[in-house]
Amino acid sequence: MIEFEVNDMTCGHCVNAITQAVATVDASAKVEIDLPTHRVRISGSDQAQRLAEAIREAGYSPVLIG
């Protein structure tokens, strides 16, 4: 599992944008988002760097945890 902290994720629109960004890298990855803690957990993918880049391109600032 890959986990990011995305402090500038604040609303449902952000959740949708990040989910779509992840899908552009790995459409089969499972995305779990905890908005109150600003955590994005992605399972089924091992492409942390590419996922981070896609989230950045969507306008957010992911920080890899772990």
C-alpha positions in Angstrom: 0.0 0.0 0.0 1.2 3.5 -0.8 0.1 6.3 1.5 0.3 10.1 1.0 -0.5 13.0 3.2 -2.2 15.7 1.1 -2.7 18.7 3.3 -4.2 20.9 0.6 -7.0 18.3 0.0 -10.1 19.9 1.6 -13.3 18.9 0.0 -15.2 16.4 -2.1 -14.0 18.0 -5.3 -10.4 17.4 -4.1 -11.3 13.7 -3.4 -12.7 13.3 -7.0 -9.7 15.1 -8.6 -7.2 12.9 -6.7 -9.1 9.7 -7.5 -9.2 10.6 -11.2 -5.5 11.5 -11.1 -4.6 8.1 -9.6 -6.8 6.3 -12.3 -4.7 7.9 -15.1 -1.6 6.1 -13.7 -3.2 2.8 -12.6 -6.9 2.3 -13.4 -7.1 -0.9 -11.3 -5.6 0.7 -8.2 -8.0 1.0 -5.2 -8.0 4.5 -3.6 -9.1 5.2 0.0 -9.3 8.8 1.1 -9.7 10.1 4.6 -10.5 13.7 4.2 -10.3 14.8 7.9 -6.7 13.4 8.2 -5.7 14.3 4.7 -4.6 10.8 3.9 -4.7 9.0 0.5 -4.1 5.3 0.6 -3.6 3.5 -2.7 -3.5 -0.3 -3.0 -2.9 -2.4 -6.0 -0.1 -0.2 -7.4 3.6 0.0 -6.9 4.1 3.3 -8.8 4.5 5.7 -6.0 6.6 8.3 -7.9 4.2 8.3 -10.9 1.2 8.5 -8.6 2.7 11.5 -6.7 3.4 13.2 -10.0 -0.2 12.7 -11.2 -1.5 14.1 -7.9 0.8 17.1 -8.2 -0.4 17.7 -11.8 -3.9 17.7 -10.5 -2.9 20.7 -8.3 -2.1 19.1 -4.9 1.0 18.5 -2.8 1.4 14.8 -1.9 3.9 13.8 0.7 4.8 10.1 0.7 4.4 8.5 4.2 6.5 5.6 5.2 
